[in-house]
Amino acid sequence: MIHSKKLWWGLAGGLAAVLVLGVLAYNVFYAANFGEEGSDTSYETVKVTEQEPVTVDGKAKLKTDDAYYYSREKGDLGIVNVADGQRVNKGDVLFSYQQAEAQYKIDDTKRQLNRLYDQRNRLQNQAASPVASVNQALVASPLVSGLGAYVATPVNLSGAGVSEGQAPAASDPNCPPAVSGQAGQAAIPGAGSDQAVASPGLAGQAGPEAGETVPSGLETGGQAGGMGDLPAAGGQAGVDEQVRQLNQQIEDLEIQLNRAQAQTDNQVKARTSGKVIYDAKGITDSTVPLVRIISDDISVTGTVGEYDFYLLKDGRKVDLTVPASGQKTTGEIISYENLPAAPGEAPSLGGDAGAAMAGQAAQAAGQGGESQYPFTVKAKDKIQPGFSTKVHFKLPGFVLPKEAIIEDKGKSYVFVYRDGKVKKVEVTTAKQGRQEVVTKNIKAGDEIIKNPEGLQDGQEIELAESADKAEAESKN
């Protein structure tokens, strides 16, 4: 009996112990599960902040700095037309060369051309006058083949004298007698009208006695002795041929003159306007510019890589700092290159800006790095030329983690946390270098929910930071 009671008491105690352990275990697991459920309803946020600016190295330079060197190969130095400190305009002559032999050649060619021009003008004037052309033909053509006899005086076809207004007169020794049937005869001064001497080269010849004539070939209808007819058209053709030959000679000389003048560019002119810096050392040292033209404007030049090319835009505002002096100022982009500089090729920026950046761009390209794109910034304030400068590009948009942006039907959304609730906001994104940024509908200081899957617009939520803070306070 006693043994039986002890057994029952033992069983009761064991059951009680099991029950207590079960309650304890239940409480432990329930608390753990409750904590996990609570964590599922809390969310993390990311605060929207402005991007850090992209900073690249630059160099302050004079906007215009053109150098002009004296080259002995082009000749001796002639006249220097400018002085140190003088202001010049584009196209003004800076200095000139003396090229004696080349100039002599040009002068000789011009002299030959002038002579040919005069000769051509004389021929053209003769061609313009029918009387002059026929007279020239008569004077220049032998009347007797092989005998060399020429008419000594000019003949007017109208029968008048040399003067155009003179009327024909029988007493005029230059007027051929109107003797019928005696073509080709010419009157001889001092002879009577009944005395005719046949001109050499005619078929008919005069007899030894006065008044006795032999009919010429022209009377019988023939053209004798090779003289033939001497119309004005024949003389004009000869003049035209001479003019044609002269034109060919003139054309050849003009080509020679143009080539000689092109090779003899003895004047050095200013390519831009600005202030002159003259250095006499440039006369003896070919590495020193004899004349430099500089401007008062300061520009900053630099390059960006291909991933930062999106930064370049005409008129874009930038911030400038000068490490050496601590100076801070602003500026704007005034030019940039759309094409990268090839190795050894200078960018085509204005003035010497492109040349200044050629080494940097070519070096980067030659080393197999990313392509470099030169740009030029106009500084608001004066910076000491030659000083290194930092160019700061402010970036638009805000960078958010990918898990904060959700896509729905081709649109992008974020959940903005405000006063214990979330608001679903449609945003616009854009590619910016290696990252994607949000450009619209959010602002600096906004809190964006990370991993917002399952949230609804206007839903109340508890932030993970608030839950952690409440738990810490309860433990205390």
Sequence and secondary structure as in RCSB ss.txt:
>XXXX:A:sequence
MIHSKKLWWGLAGGLAAVLVLGVLAYNVFYAANFGEEGSDTSYETVKVTEQEPVTVDGKAKLKTDDAYYYSREKG
DLGIVNVADGQRVNKGDVLFSYQQAEAQYKIDDTKRQLNRLYDQRNRLQNQAASPVASVNQALVASPLVSGLGAY
VATPVNLSGAGVSEGQAPAASDPNCPPAVSGQAGQAAIPGAGSDQAVASPGLAGQAGPEAGETVPSGLETGGQAG
GMGDLPAAGGQAGVDEQVRQLNQQIEDLEIQLNRAQAQTDNQVKARTSGKVIYDAKGITDSTVPLVRIISDDISV
TGTVGEYDFYLLKDGRKVDLTVPASGQKTTGEIISYENLPAAPGEAPSLGGDAGAAMAGQAAQAAGQGGESQYPF
TVKAKDKIQPGFSTKVHFKLPGFVLPKEAIIEDKGKSYVFVYRDGKVKKVEVTTAKQGRQEVVTKNIKAGDEIIK
NPEGLQDGQEIELAESADKAEAESKN
>XXXX:A:secstr
 HHHHHHHHHHHHHHHHHHHHHHHHHHHHHHHHHHHHHHHTEE EEE      EEEEEEEEES EEEE   GGG 
EEEEE   TT EE TT EEEEEE HHHHHHHHHHHHHHHHHHHHHHHHHHHHH HHHHHHHHHHHS SSTTT   
 SS   TTS  SSTT    TT TTS    TT TTEE  TTS TT  EE TT SS B SSTT B   TTTTT   T
TT    HHHHHHHHHHHHHHHHHHHHHHHHHHHHHHHH   EEE SS EEEEE GGGGT TTS SEEEE S EEE
EEEEEGGGGGG  TT EEEEEETTTTEEEEEEEEEE SS   TT     TTTHHHHHHHHHHHHHHTT   EEEE
EEEESS   TT EEEEEE   SEE  GGG EEETTEEEEEEEETTEEEEEEEEEEEETTEEEEEES  TT EEES
S TT  TT B EEHHHHHHHHHHHH 
